[in-house]
Amino acid sequence: MTPLGLLLVSALVAGTVPHDPTPDSIPQELVQPSDVPGIEESLVLIPEAPTLQDRLRVVYWPGHQGRADRVVRNLEARPELPGLPADHPRMAVVFLAPDEARWEALTGSRAPHWGAGVAIPARSRIVLPVFQTPWDGFQAEGRTLRHEWAHLGLHDYLEDLIIPRWFDEGYAQWASGSWNMQEAWRLRFILAGDRAPPLDSLTLQWPRGRGEAEVAYLLSATAVHFMVRDAGPRGMEVLLSRWREEGDFETAFRRTFGITTSTFEGRWLDHVRRRYGFLFILGQSAVFWLLLGVVLLALFRIRRRRDRERMEELRATEPPDLPAYWDPPRSPPIGGFPEDVRRQRSRRGPSVDPGRDSG
């Protein structure tokens, strides 16, 4: 966006310019909610990309222009969501909350204090906190944004249909690419330590605590991954299309995958316990002990080399076996060495005293 464009949009939000360049795209009450303190000071960024220009607004406060630019760049790079039409969500307003007061106002005080982002589909709203650490890293920033973007897209496509919480969160995890091998190992140790919630139902009661919520996110992600591991995005597309037509998740699921959700649940539970449980860790014991042996061998060699270097230092500083004054001189003294003088005299015979001969 040109500097002039930014000026016009900023002035529009402040209410000093009557002309709205896109009057029918996104309602003004969604962009400028009156119940948010300091909303008159906010700025609005409109994407230049045609695919997002009429359906995305980024609302931010002074000092966070860089964050707003990154939001637009991230969504312009990957606006489509798997299994959904390319134009969903059809409307989204991303708020960058600069402090806790506006975070509470924008989220309705319903978000946990540790949350990295909140999606409110009924208001086409995404709220991201820019005053705390969970959103600081660029990589985590992009995943969080796409996670909430997926929530809006899914609810926008299914409209007023009831979406199970496990599917809602699992789809967002899958669409955002948040599930990786590091998360898989975390889930393995959670199950091995018997710290997971009961797995008797896919209807997970979403906990408020951070640790329990992370487990629920991981389990939801495994459920959706298990669902589409063979069919991929095409299977998700068919499921969502039939769900929208039938208006019932159970019917659409059975028509798409040929099994009921209860049968799927049993297979999923077996899959989770087999792949991520304690038996899996034991099954990988050979690899574990091999890696442990390599680490111990490396530590032994490091210790051995360090001991050798230390011994050389001690030998270099210890005193010699014989003091220096015990060593023979490098050159003979004047008159020669005493032993050499005695040896020469013995070869010449006894010496004669001249005084005795004259008497």
SVG drawing of the C-alpha trace seen along z (x, -y; Angstrom):
<svg xmlns="http://www.w3.org/2000/svg" viewBox="-29 -15 152 68">
<polyline fill="none" stroke="black" stroke-width="0.4" points="0.0,0.0 1.2,-3.5 1.7,-6.1 -1.3,-8.0 -3.5,-4.9 -2.4,-4.3 -3.2,-8.0 -6.7,-7.7 -7.4,-4.4 -6.1,-5.8 -8.1,-8.9 -11.2,-6.9 -10.9,-4.9 -10.5,-8.1 -13.7,-9.3 -12.4,-12.4 -12.8,-11.3 -16.4,-10.5 -15.5,-8.5 -15.1,-4.7 -13.1,-3.2 -14.8,0.2 -18.2,-0.6 -19.9,2.7 -17.1,5.2 -16.9,5.3 -19.3,3.6 -17.8,0.7 -19.1,2.0 -16.9,5.1 -13.8,3.0 -14.5,0.4 -16.5,2.0 -17.6,-0.7 -17.1,1.4 -13.3,1.5 -11.4,-1.2 -9.3,-3.5 -10.7,-2.2 -10.7,-5.7 -6.9,-5.6 -6.6,-2.4 -5.4,-2.1 -6.6,0.2 -4.5,2.0 -6.2,3.2 -4.3,5.8 -3.4,5.0 -3.8,8.6 -7.1,9.0 -7.8,12.3 -7.9,10.6 -8.7,6.9 -12.5,7.2 -12.5,9.7 -9.7,8.9 -8.9,6.0 -6.1,5.7 -6.8,3.4 -3.8,2.3 -2.6,-0.5 0.4,-2.9 3.7,-1.1 2.6,2.2 2.7,1.4 5.3,4.2 3.1,6.8 0.2,5.7 2.3,6.0 3.4,9.5 -0.2,10.6 -1.1,9.5 2.0,11.1 1.4,14.4 -2.2,14.6 -1.3,13.4 1.2,16.2 -1.3,19.0 -4.9,17.7 -6.5,21.1 -7.6,23.7 -7.6,27.4 -11.0,28.9 -12.6,25.4 -13.4,23.2 -10.7,20.6 -12.9,17.7 -13.4,18.8 -13.4,17.2 -15.4,14.6 -14.9,11.9 -12.2,11.5 -11.0,8.7 -7.7,9.3 -7.2,7.2 -3.7,6.8 -4.4,6.2 -1.7,3.9 -2.5,4.4 -4.5,6.6 -7.4,4.2 -8.1,4.3 -7.4,8.0 -10.1,8.6 -12.5,6.3 -12.0,7.9 -12.2,11.5 -15.0,10.8 -12.8,11.9 -13.3,15.5 -9.8,16.3 -7.2,17.9 -4.3,15.6 -1.8,17.9 -3.7,17.8 -1.7,17.0 -4.8,16.1 -8.6,16.2 -11.1,16.7 -14.7,15.4 -16.6,16.7 -19.9,14.9 -18.1,11.6 -15.6,12.7 -12.9,11.7 -9.4,12.9 -7.6,11.4 -3.9,11.7 -2.0,10.3 1.1,8.3 1.9,7.5 3.1,10.9 5.6,13.6 3.4,16.4 3.2,14.4 6.8,13.2 8.4,15.8 7.9,15.4 7.2,19.1 4.8,19.4 3.2,16.2 2.4,17.6 1.0,20.9 -1.2,19.1 -2.6,16.7 -3.4,19.6 -4.9,21.6 -7.4,18.9 -7.9,18.2 -8.9,21.9 -11.5,21.5 -13.1,18.6 -13.1,20.5 -14.6,23.7 -17.4,21.9 -18.1,19.6 -18.5,22.6 -20.7,24.6 -22.6,21.5 -24.9,22.3 -24.1,26.0 -22.9,27.3 -19.2,28.3 -17.8,30.7 -14.9,29.0 -12.5,31.8 -13.1,31.5 -12.9,27.7 -9.6,27.6 -8.2,30.7 -9.0,29.1 -7.3,25.9 -4.2,27.7 -4.1,29.7 -4.7,26.7 -2.1,24.6 0.6,27.3 1.1,27.2 1.3,30.9 4.9,32.2 7.3,34.9 8.2,32.8 4.5,32.7 4.2,36.4 7.0,37.2 5.3,34.9 2.1,36.9 4.0,40.2 5.5,39.1 2.2,37.8 0.5,41.1 3.5,43.0 3.2,41.0 -0.5,41.6 -1.2,37.9 -3.7,37.8 -7.4,37.3 -9.8,40.3 -10.1,41.4 -13.6,42.8 -15.1,40.2 -14.1,37.8 -16.2,35.1 -13.4,33.6 -14.3,31.2 -11.9,28.3 -9.9,27.6 -8.9,24.1 -5.5,25.1 -2.6,24.7 -1.1,28.2 -4.5,30.0 -5.5,27.8 -2.3,28.7 -3.1,32.4 -6.6,31.8 -5.1,30.0 -2.7,32.8 -5.4,35.5 -7.7,33.5 -4.9,33.1 -4.3,36.9 -8.0,37.5 -8.1,35.3 -4.8,36.6 -6.0,40.2 -9.3,39.3 -7.6,37.9 -4.3,39.9 -5.3,41.8 -7.8,39.5 -6.0,36.3 -7.5,32.9 -9.8,34.5 -11.4,36.6 -11.8,33.5 -13.4,31.6 -16.0,34.4 -16.8,34.6 -17.3,30.9 -19.4,30.7 -21.7,33.5 -21.9,32.1 -23.0,28.8 -25.6,30.5 -26.9,33.0 -26.7,30.7 -25.6,33.6 -22.0,34.6 -22.7,38.3 -24.5,38.8 -21.8,37.0 -19.1,38.9 -20.7,42.3 -21.3,41.5 -17.7,40.3 -15.7,42.9 -18.1,45.9 -18.0,46.2 -19.8,44.6 -18.1,42.1 -18.2,44.6 -16.3,47.2 -13.9,44.5 -13.4,43.5 -12.4,47.1 -10.0,47.3 -8.5,43.9 -8.0,44.8 -6.2,48.0 -4.1,46.0 -3.2,43.4 -2.2,45.9 -0.3,48.1 1.6,45.3 2.1,42.8 1.8,44.9 4.2,46.6 4.5,49.8 5.8,47.7 8.5,46.2 9.5,49.7 9.5,50.8 12.0,48.1 14.3,49.3 16.9,50.6 17.3,47.3 17.3,45.6 20.1,47.8 22.1,47.4 21.9,43.6 22.7,43.8 25.8,45.9 27.0,43.4 26.5,40.6 28.4,42.4 31.2,43.3 31.6,39.7 31.6,38.6 34.3,41.2 36.5,40.0 36.1,36.4 36.9,37.3 39.9,39.3 41.3,36.5 40.8,34.0 42.6,36.2 45.5,36.6 45.8,32.9 45.7,32.4 48.5,34.9 50.7,33.2 50.2,29.9 51.2,31.5 54.3,33.0 55.4,29.7 55.2,28.0 56.7,30.7 60.4,30.4 63.2,32.5 64.4,35.8 67.9,34.3 68.5,30.6 70.4,28.5 73.5,28.2 74.0,32.0 74.6,31.9 78.3,31.7 79.3,28.3 79.2,27.8 83.0,26.6 85.9,27.5 87.0,25.0 90.4,23.2 93.1,25.8 90.9,28.7 88.7,31.0 90.2,32.2 90.0,35.8 91.9,35.1 94.6,33.2 95.2,36.1 95.3,38.6 98.0,36.5 100.1,36.3 100.0,40.0 101.3,40.6 104.3,38.2 105.3,39.8 105.8,38.2 106.8,34.6 110.3,33.5 110.6,30.7 113.6,28.5 114.3,27.3 115.1,30.8 117.7,31.5 119.7,28.3 120.2,29.3"/>
</svg>
